[in-house]
C-alpha cells in the first residue's frame, strides 16, 4: 500500500512539474523520425510562422483580433518556467474582460494548459530531437522502447531545430501586431540562463530585431516573483537583459555533494543533472545518458527505470532552454 501511495504521488508531482519557452514537456506520443535537414528547411521558412499564427488564432481568436493586447512569454534556466506560467495565468485570468482584451501566449500554445497547445509544438515534442542524439548506429531508446532512426541527430542539430522553432515563435509578433494594431508585450524570465542555450543563442537576437522594428516591447523580470502589473519589477529593453552565464558553467558541485534523498521524483535534481549532461560533463552518446540516469537514481532513489527515463527526457529539453 505504501508503494502504491508513492506511485500515485509520483504521477501527481510529474503532472504538476511537467504539464504543458521551452518547451519539450509533452514527450508522450509515438516517435516521429523526421529528417533533420527537412525540419531545418521547414523552420527556416516564413510559412512556418504563418502556420503558428493560424494555429494560435484557431485556439484563441483574440490573438489576431483588432484592439487586443497580446503578451508573449519567454523563460530560460531553472525555476523560471514556473514563474512565467504564473504571469501568463494572471494575464489570461482577465483575458476577454480587460480593456483592451488581454491574452498571454508562449512557445507551447495560447494558454498554460495542455489542451491549448499548438499542433506544431506537439509535433516538435513527438520528434524527440534530444533523445535521438543519443542513438548509436541508428538504434536507441525512447521512453524505455528501442527504436531505429534512419537519420543521425547530433546535439548541435537538436539545438538548431528547437532554436529555429523558437525563432519562428518569436516572429509571430510581427503578424500579431499587424492584426491587433498594438505593440506586443514580451515578458522574459531568464536570470541564470546560459549564453549557449536556446534563449540567448536563438530567441534573444530575434527579439532584438523585433524590438528595433517597433514590433515588441521587451521586459526582463528582476526576480521569479515579478508581477506583470508592477513596472518596478521589470527592466525594459533588450539592452537591459541580464548578463548570461558562460557556456559549460557546470552544476557539478551540486551533483557531487551528498544528495538529499526524497520519496518524490524531484524536478530540480533532474534539471541540474540534465543541465550538466548537455554541457558534456558525462561524456557523449548513450554511455553519457546512462551515467546521467545513474546519477539521477543515486540522488533521488526509489523509482523505476522507466520513471527516471520519462522525467530525464523532459528535463533535458527544458534544460536546453
C-alpha positions in Angstrom: 0.0 0.0 0.0 2.9 2.4 0.8 4.4 1.7 -2.6 1.1 2.5 -4.3 0.9 5.8 -2.4 4.4 6.6 -3.6 3.5 5.8 -7.2 0.4 8.0 -7.0 2.4 10.8 -5.5 5.0 10.4 -8.3 2.5 10.9 -11.1 0.9 13.8 -9.2 4.3 15.5 -9.0 5.1 14.8 -12.6 1.8 16.3 -13.7 2.5 19.5 -11.7 6.1 19.8 -12.8 5.9 18.9 -16.5 2.3 19.8 -17.5 2.3 22.0 -20.6 9.8 28.8 -23.8 10.7 25.7 -23.7 9.5 23.5 -24.2 9.6 19.8 -24.6 7.2 19.0 -21.8 4.8 16.6 -23.5 7.1 13.8 -24.8 4.5 11.1 -24.6 3.5 10.4 -28.2 4.8 7.8 -30.7 8.1 9.0 -32.0 8.2 10.7 -35.4 11.5 10.2 -37.1 11.6 13.4 -39.2 14.7 14.0 -41.4 16.5 16.8 -39.5 17.5 18.5 -42.8 13.9 18.6 -43.9 12.9 20.0 -40.5 15.5 22.7 -40.6 14.4 23.8 -44.0 10.8 24.0 -42.8 11.8 26.0 -39.8 13.7 28.5 -42.0 10.6 29.4 -43.9 8.2 32.2 -43.0 5.5 29.7 -43.9 6.2 28.0 -40.6 5.5 31.2 -38.7 2.3 31.8 -40.6 1.2 28.3 -39.6 1.8 29.0 -35.9 -0.2 32.2 -36.2 -3.0 30.3 -37.8 -2.9 27.6 -35.1 -2.9 30.2 -32.4 -5.9 32.1 -33.9 -7.8 28.8 -34.1 -7.2 28.2 -30.4 -7.8 31.8 -29.4 -9.2 34.4 -31.8 -8.1 37.2 -29.5 -4.5 36.6 -30.7 -5.3 38.3 -34.0 -8.3 40.4 -33.1 -8.0 44.1 -33.7 -7.6 46.0 -30.4 -6.3 43.1 -28.4 -3.2 43.4 -26.3 -1.1 40.3 -26.7 1.7 39.3 -24.4 4.4 36.7 -25.4 6.3 34.8 -22.7 9.9 33.6 -22.6 11.8 31.6 -20.0 15.2 30.0 -19.5 17.1 28.3 -16.7 15.9 26.5 -13.6 13.0 27.9 -11.7 12.0 30.4 -14.4 9.4 28.3 -16.2 7.0 28.2 -13.3 7.4 32.0 -12.9 6.4 32.6 -16.5 3.4 30.2 -16.1 2.3 32.2 -13.1 2.4 35.5 -15.1 0.6 34.0 -18.1 -2.1 32.6 -15.9 -2.5 36.0 -14.3 -2.8 37.7 -17.7 -5.2 35.1 -19.0 -7.4 35.3 -16.0 -8.7 38.7 -17.3 -8.4 37.7 -20.9 -11.7 38.9 -22.6 -13.0 41.2 -19.7 -10.0 43.5 -19.6 -9.8 46.8 -21.6 -8.2 46.2 -24.0 -8.7 42.4 -24.1 -5.6 40.6 -22.9 -4.1 37.3 -23.9 -0.7 35.8 -22.9 0.9 33.1 -25.2 4.2 31.2 -25.2 6.0 28.8 -27.5 3.8 26.0 -26.4 0.4 27.5 -27.1 -2.1 30.2 -26.2 -2.7 29.2 -22.6 -1.0 27.4 -19.8 -2.8 24.1 -20.2 -2.1 21.1 -22.4 -5.5 21.5 -24.2 -4.4 24.7 -25.9 -1.0 23.7 -27.4 0.0 24.4 -31.0 -0.1 21.2 -33.1 3.3 22.3 -34.3 4.6 22.2 -30.8 3.1 18.8 -30.1 4.9 17.5 -33.3 8.2 19.0 -32.1 8.0 17.0 -28.9 7.0 13.8 -30.6 10.1 14.1 -32.8 12.2 13.6 -29.7 15.2 15.5 -31.0 17.3 15.4 -27.8 16.6 11.7 -27.3 17.6 10.9 -30.8 21.0 12.5 -30.4 22.0 9.6 -28.1 21.2 6.9 -30.7 24.2 4.6 -31.6 24.3 3.1 -35.1 20.8 4.4 -35.6 19.4 2.5 -32.6 18.3 3.9 -29.3 15.7 4.0 -26.5 12.8 6.5 -26.2 10.6 6.1 -23.1 12.0 2.6 -22.5 11.4 1.3 -26.0 14.1 0.5 -28.5 13.7 2.3 -31.9 15.6 2.5 -35.2 16.1 6.1 -36.5 17.0 6.3 -40.2 18.7 9.7 -39.6 21.6 10.9 -37.5 20.8 13.6 -35.0 23.5 15.5 -33.1 23.3 17.8 -30.1 24.0 20.7 -32.4 21.2 19.7 -34.7 18.8 19.3 -31.8 19.7 22.8 -30.6 19.3 24.3 -34.1 15.9 22.7 -34.6 14.5 23.8 -31.3 16.2 27.1 -31.8 14.6 27.5 -35.2 11.2 26.7 -33.8 11.7 29.3 -31.0 12.7 32.0 -33.6 9.6 31.3 -35.6 7.6 31.6 -32.4 9.2 35.0 -31.8 8.4 36.1 -35.3 4.7 35.6 -34.7 4.8 39.0 -33.1 5.0 40.7 -36.5 1.7 39.2 -37.7 0.1 39.7 -34.3 1.0 43.4 -34.2 -0.3 43.8 -37.7 -3.6 42.2 -36.9 -4.2 43.8 -33.4 -2.7 47.2 -34.1 -0.8 47.1 -30.8 2.8 46.5 -29.9 3.3 43.1 -28.5 4.5 42.9 -24.9 7.2 40.4 -24.2 7.8 39.1 -20.6 11.1 37.3 -20.0 12.2 35.2 -17.0 15.8 34.5 -17.9 18.0 35.2 -14.9 20.6 32.4 -14.7 20.3 31.5 -18.4 23.5 30.4 -20.2 24.8 32.0 -23.3 24.8 28.8 -25.3 21.2 27.8 -24.5 18.1 28.4 -26.7 17.1 31.8 -25.3 20.3 33.7 -25.6 21.5 31.9 -28.7 18.3 31.9 -30.8 15.4 33.9 -29.2 17.2 36.9 -27.9 18.7 38.0 -31.3 15.3 37.7 -32.8 13.8 39.8 -30.1 16.4 42.5 -30.7 15.4 42.7 -34.4 11.7 42.8 -33.5 12.3 45.5 -30.8 14.3 47.6 -33.3 11.4 47.4 -35.7 8.9 48.6 -33.1 7.1 45.3 -33.1 7.7 44.3 -29.5 8.2 45.9 -26.1 10.6 43.7 -24.1 10.6 43.3 -20.3 13.0 41.3 -18.1 11.9 40.1 -14.7 14.1 41.2 -11.7 13.1 38.1 -9.8 11.0 35.0 -10.2 8.3 36.8 -8.2 8.0 39.7 -10.6 4.4 40.9 -11.1 3.4 41.9 -14.7 1.3 44.7 -13.3 4.1 46.2 -11.3 6.6 48.2 -13.5 9.2 48.3 -10.8 9.5 44.5 -11.0 11.0 44.7 -14.6 13.7 46.2 -16.7 12.6 47.3 -20.1 14.6 46.9 -23.3 16.9 44.2 -24.7 19.8 46.4 -23.7 18.8 45.7 -20.1 18.8 41.9 -20.4 20.6 40.1 -17.6 24.1 39.0 -18.3 24.0 35.4 -19.5 26.1 32.8 -17.7 29.0 31.4 -19.7 28.7 28.1 -21.5 29.7 25.0 -19.7 29.3 26.6 -16.3 28.8 23.2 -14.6 26.5 22.4 -11.8 28.9 19.5 -10.9 29.5 20.8 -7.3 25.8 20.4 -6.5 25.7 17.0 -8.2 28.9 15.8 -6.5 27.8 16.7 -3.0 25.8 14.2 -0.9 22.3 14.2 -2.2 19.2 15.0 -0.2 17.2 11.8 -0.7 13.4 12.0 -1.3 10.5 9.8 -2.0 9.3 12.2 -4.6 10.8 12.4 -8.1 12.4 15.8 -7.9 12.4 18.0 -10.9 15.2 20.2 -9.6 17.5 17.3 -9.4 16.5 16.1 -12.9 17.1 19.7 -14.2 20.5 20.0 -12.6 21.7 16.7 -14.0 20.3 17.4 -17.4 22.0 20.8 -17.4 25.5 19.3 -17.0 24.6 16.4 -19.2 24.0 18.9 -22.1 27.4 20.5 -21.2 29.1 17.2 -21.8 30.1 16.6 -18.2 29.0 12.9 -18.5 30.8 12.4 -21.9 28.8 11.8 -25.1 26.4 9.3 -26.6 24.4 6.6 -24.9 27.0 6.0 -22.2 26.7 9.6 -21.1 22.9 9.3 -20.8 23.2 6.1 -18.8 25.7 7.8 -16.5 23.4 10.7 -16.1 20.5 8.4 -15.3 22.6 6.6 -12.7 23.4 9.9 -11.1 19.7 10.8 -11.1 18.9 7.5 -9.4 21.7 7.9 -6.9 20.5 11.3 -5.8 16.8 10.5 -5.9 16.4 6.8 -5.3 13.3 4.6 -5.2 11.8 4.8 -8.7 11.7 2.6 -11.8 14.0 2.9 -14.8 11.0 4.0 -16.9 10.1 6.7 -14.4 13.7 8.1 -14.5 13.7 7.9 -18.3 10.5 9.9 -18.6 11.5 12.6 -16.1 15.0 12.9 -17.6 13.7 13.2 -21.1 11.6 16.1 -20.2 14.3 17.7 -18.1 16.8 17.6 -20.9 14.6 19.6 -23.3 13.8 22.1 -20.5 17.4 22.5 -19.6 18.2 23.2 -23.3 16.3 26.5 -23.0 
